[in-house]
């Protein structure tokens, strides 16, 4: 309680007639106050210190009014007598110094007797990017965020810290990469609140997975955030206070003159506050975040990492801190990081909006803001998404990601029967998809029912004595299978048979079909790998059932899902795989993609090598490939995405997004060259007609 508010309670107490003095403070409780026998007792507050709570003495009980009532008591501020306490102890033979009572040093003593603070709030692991200067000590607080494999996001204040620029970055405490170029926001003037942002372009791609920038604004209660800080020197103790070795460490944080251990980077959950709590004016409303943790921490035991954060004491514990809001810098970030676009793309608003209208079903009438009317149709029945973006500055997707609001003038007239079949795939196999979902819980082999041979090679060649299955395929129609041309061309003759079925099936359950025709894309180029795709037409159609039915084809040439999956050839494990910018891939491979249907992807499991040895040996003369390790993925491997039913019904639709062609492991970071299925749907229809 403020002293001026407290003095009214003591107006009749002689010693307080002239008011409380500066070394006195008031405190009260809603239920009761201290009693006379409590005089000299502690007024304390427990502060977070690593995984513990350490009591800090704030005051000593002095006097009060009636015992046990909800009235304020008067305490003596210990902070006013620090020097006197130390001098008095020294006069009585105690070997103490003022430094021993500094918060960090004091909290480190007797920590193993302290109250454990539940589960640790700190995730102690290096996850930020450290900036390195050649002739200066690198400041621990300056860090960055890997936002692209070869780009680091940081603050302008960090890169201009010494008047000279950093030359390298260190990622995850080990990987060091040189900085090729530093791009500071052109409007940064030195004021920490104005355009305090910079991009470091690296001279090669990192082996680590980048973090994504969140541009979408969500209600504050719907998102979980964490901040990054550094805990000043980590010391390891046994219960008797001696240092430990091996794996028996108890980790706490303190300051010590005798033990210099590397600083620990940590992250911890925080809350977002209204910007007014950080005293940010309205002009900064959308440019910064005000964040923090309501509880207090031992002062000096956590320093905010600069790079995404701008300023704040004690990592925002007790007092809020300020961080950059990347949304306000989206255009600038894209101008630096994203590849240069074509002249036509530049004329399109860079903020083209993709909008899902859950109320629009397939066949519903729809319209755009400029009074252009349309119909919700499958993407394959709309001539061009690019034309919609160019004219409307937005794309409206209807209830499903494969159904778009297509302006009337872009509707395709009289699609072929096969194109209709491709477009109606979701509804055609909806009941089988639902039944499969119900059975997956007890039969995991049903997870991927479209793969020809699932996790086994299934496109084969018959001989007089046996059959050899050497290529993958994916069932896209009851008589149609798509695969990679490069795999088929490893033999001088066309395949003759296809085996359909799941891994682990007995021969009596496997389905075999003879091949009527094999068609390699007419523009397939063995040297460049372009148009590495082929279609197999079966002599006899398969009859769809819960274990086996055609996959749906992704037909959107401008949008594709971020989270896709590819089958691991050796083990049958499904591995996450993500798209890359073609410009990043072209830089790594030192080549350009000349066709729109070709692209690059990478896996989360960067240690995997991703090509078949026979294929690799054949192509290594003109592609930068290492063939010492092989057999992970094979040409023709399907890359799929599942769209789960949004109505709560237990089912999903599986889409074939890409076909895997080949890969490399340049700099230890595997690239996967793929072909986008959407660019070949019309060709599939013609071949399978």
Secondary structure, DSSP 8 states (H G I E B T S, - for coil): --HHHHGGGGTT-GGGTT---TTEEEE--SS----GGGTT-EEEEEEEETTEEEEEEEEEEEE-SSTTSS--EEEEEGGGGHHHHHHHHHHTT----GGGGSHHHHHHTTGGGSEE-SS-S-EES--SEEEE-SSS---TTBEEEEEETTEEEE-HHHHTTTSS---EEEETTTEEEEEEEEEE-TT--S-TTSS--EEEEESS--SS-------S---GGG--EEEEEEES-EEE--TTS----TT---EEE---SS-----EEEEEEEEEE-GGGGT--GGGTTTEEEEEBSS-B-TTS-EE-BTTEEE-SGGGBSS-EEEE-GGGGHHHHHHHHS----HHHHTS-TT-EEEE-TT--TT-EEE-TTS-EEEEEEGGGBS-HHHHHHHHSEEEE-SSTTEEEEEGGGB-SS--HHHHHHHTHHHHTHHHHHHHHHHHTT-GGGS--SEETTTS--EEEE-SS-EEEEE-EEEEETTEEEE-HHHHTTSSS---EEEE--TT--TTT-EEEEEEEEEE-TT--TTT-TT--EEEEESS----BTTB---EE---SS---S-EEEE-TTT--EEEEEE--HHHHHHHHT----STTEEEEEES-TT-----HHHHHHHTTTS----SS--SS-TT-EEEEEEE-TTS-S-EEEEEEEEEEEEE-GGG--EEEEEEGGGGHHHHHHHH-
